[in-house]
Amino acid sequence: MTTRRVVLASANPGKLRELQALLSPDLGVVLADEMGVTLPPETGSTFAENALLKARAAAQQTGLVAIADDSGLEVDALGGEPGVHSARYAGPEASDDDNIALLLRRLAGVPPERRTARFRSVVVVVTPDGTEFVGEGTLEGRITSEPRGGGGFGYDPVFQPLGETRTLAEMTLEEKNRMSHRAQALRQAVEALYRWFQRTDGDTGVSRQCGKQFGREERQET
């Protein structure tokens, strides 16, 4: 069975775990730094621009299919902050804990009904021939008054999805992937990647398994 490598244009092991849980096992995923990729700074003004910057760089430097995402938290009471600055909200070298602490300080005194927020994600796939696919996803919820849970990463400990009593950090990876913004966007992008594999490789093991992963059965040529 054919195995293909895909480079994730990120240095975040949390994103790698989420991606590996969603992709067919016949697509081997490696982090960009393991391939010696130099990722450009995220200078875009939108999530899509930042994701494209990273994916294009990884595809060009490795000759592999590259996947990149740019995701962020939008808090209504803060006018949409931190938005595209989510990963560096408390500064360029900020940790997840630093970002969460700053967010909670800025929301101090804001009542629960006004702590509405959403995660937004754009996932981009760039192939070696320059084909590009974009998927988008959102997850509505609210910001809790304190962190809860030891799973996930980023703002997961303070984000409670709409209709849930737990934060994302209190859920298993499987539970999170059923609803998360990144999973929504990734499914769209990878379904497009599956179709690209079909066009370029024909009837390969990778394309068959990738299709089954997303509930698709390949049609036989007649």
C-alpha positions in Angstrom: 0.0 0.0 0.0 1.3 3.4 -0.9 2.3 5.7 1.9 2.6 9.5 1.3 4.3 12.0 3.5 2.6 15.3 4.2 4.3 18.2 5.9 2.4 20.2 8.5 3.6 23.8 8.3 3.8 24.2 12.1 6.0 23.5 15.1 3.0 22.8 17.3 2.8 19.2 18.5 -0.8 19.7 19.6 -1.8 20.5 16.0 0.1 17.4 14.8 -1.8 15.2 17.2 -5.2 16.6 16.0 -4.2 16.2 12.4 -2.9 12.6 12.8 -6.2 11.7 14.5 -8.2 12.9 11.5 -6.1 11.7 8.5 -5.8 8.3 7.0 -2.9 6.3 8.5 -1.6 6.0 4.9 -0.7 9.7 5.0 2.4 10.1 7.1 2.5 13.6 8.7 5.7 15.3 9.7 6.3 18.7 11.4 7.9 21.4 9.3 11.0 21.7 11.7 11.6 18.0 11.2 12.0 18.7 7.5 14.3 21.7 8.0 11.6 24.1 6.8 11.9 27.7 7.6 8.5 29.1 8.1 7.8 32.8 7.3 6.5 35.2 9.9 2.7 35.5 10.1 2.4 38.9 8.6 -1.1 38.4 7.1 -4.1 40.4 8.2 -6.4 37.4 7.9 -6.3 33.7 9.0 -6.3 32.7 5.3 -3.3 34.9 4.4 -1.2 33.5 7.3 -2.1 29.9 6.5 -1.2 30.3 2.8 2.1 31.9 3.7 3.1 28.9 5.8 1.8 26.2 3.4 3.4 27.7 0.3 6.7 28.0 2.0 6.6 24.3 3.3 5.5 23.0 -0.1 8.2 24.9 -2.0 11.0 23.9 0.4 10.1 20.2 0.7 8.4 19.3 -2.6 5.6 17.6 -0.5 2.0 18.3 0.0 1.8 20.9 2.8 -0.9 21.6 5.3 -1.1 24.8 7.3 -3.7 26.4 9.5 -4.2 29.7 11.1 -6.7 29.7 13.9 -7.7 32.2 16.5 -10.2 33.2 19.2 -12.6 36.0 18.7 -14.2 37.4 21.9 -17.2 39.7 21.3 -16.8 41.7 24.5 -13.2 42.6 23.4 -14.2 43.7 19.9 -13.0 40.4 18.3 -9.7 40.2 20.1 -7.3 38.5 20.1 -8.2 37.3 16.5 -5.2 36.8 14.2 -2.9 37.7 17.2 -4.2 34.8 19.3 -0.9 32.9 19.5 1.1 36.0 20.5 -1.6 37.9 22.4 0.6 38.5 25.5 3.8 39.0 23.4 6.0 37.3 20.8 7.3 34.7 23.3 4.1 34.3 25.2 3.1 30.8 26.4 -0.5 29.5 26.4 -0.8 30.3 30.1 0.4 33.9 29.5 -2.2 34.4 26.8 -5.0 32.9 28.9 -4.0 35.0 31.9 -4.1 38.2 29.8 -7.5 37.3 28.3 -9.0 36.6 31.7 -7.7 39.9 33.0 -9.2 41.8 30.2 -12.5 40.0 30.8 -12.5 40.7 34.5 -16.0 41.9 35.6 -17.7 40.9 32.3 -20.7 38.7 33.2 -21.1 35.2 31.7 -23.8 36.2 29.2 -21.5 38.7 27.6 -18.4 36.4 27.4 -19.5 35.0 24.1 -16.7 34.0 21.7 -15.8 31.7 18.8 -12.8 29.8 17.5 -12.2 30.4 13.8 -9.9 28.3 11.7 -8.7 28.3 8.1 -6.8 25.2 6.9 -4.9 25.3 3.6 -3.4 22.5 1.6 -0.8 23.4 -1.0 0.4 20.6 -3.4 3.8 20.4 -5.2 2.1 21.5 -8.5 0.8 24.7 -6.8 -2.8 23.6 -6.4 -4.3 25.1 -3.3 -7.4 24.1 -1.2 -8.9 26.1 1.6 -11.3 24.9 4.4 -12.9 27.0 7.0 -14.6 26.3 10.3 -16.0 28.0 13.4 -17.0 26.9 16.9 -19.2 29.1 19.0 -19.0 29.2 22.8 -18.1 31.4 25.7 -15.1 32.2 27.9 -15.1 30.7 31.4 -14.0 32.6 34.5 -11.0 30.3 35.1 -9.1 27.5 33.2 -10.5 24.0 33.5 -9.0 20.7 32.2 -5.6 19.5 31.3 -6.1 18.5 27.7 -5.8 20.4 24.4 -3.7 23.5 24.0 -4.0 27.2 23.4 -7.2 28.7 24.8 -8.9 25.3 25.2 -9.0 25.4 29.0 -11.2 28.6 29.0 -13.4 27.9 26.0 -16.7 26.2 26.7 -18.5 25.3 23.4 -22.2 26.3 23.0 -24.4 23.6 24.6 -21.6 22.1 26.6 -20.8 22.1 30.3 -17.1 21.3 29.8 -14.3 23.2 28.3 -12.4 21.8 25.2 -9.6 21.0 27.6 -11.9 18.7 29.6 -12.8 16.7 26.5 -11.0 13.8 24.9 -9.3 14.4 21.6 -12.0 12.4 19.8 -14.7 14.5 21.4 -13.0 17.7 20.5 -12.4 16.6 16.9 -16.1 15.9 16.4 -16.9 19.6 16.9 -13.7 21.7 16.7 -13.2 24.6 14.3 -9.9 23.1 13.1 -11.5 19.7 12.5 -14.3 21.3 10.4 -11.8 23.2 8.3 -9.4 20.2 8.0 -12.1 17.9 6.8 -13.0 20.3 4.0 -9.3 20.7 2.9 -8.5 17.0 3.1 -11.5 16.0 1.1 -10.2 18.3 -1.6 -6.8 16.7 -1.2 -8.3 13.2 -1.6 -9.8 14.3 -4.9 -6.4 15.7 -6.0 -4.8 12.3 -5.2 -7.4 10.6 -7.3 -6.7 12.8 -10.3 -2.9 12.6 -10.1 -2.4 9.1 -8.9 -5.4 7.2 -10.1 -6.6 4.2 -8.0 -4.0 4.2 -5.2 -4.2 2.9 -1.7 -3.8 6.4 -0.3 -6.8 7.8 -2.2 -9.0 4.8 -1.3 -8.2 5.0 2.4 -8.5 8.8 2.4 -11.9 8.5 0.8 -13.1 6.0 3.4 -11.8 8.2 6.2 -14.3 10.9 5.2 -17.2 8.6 4.3 -16.6 8.5 0.6 -16.4 5.4 -1.5 -14.6 5.6 -4.8 -16.6 5.0 -7.9 -15.3 2.4 -10.3 -14.5 3.5 -13.8 -16.8 2.1 -16.4 
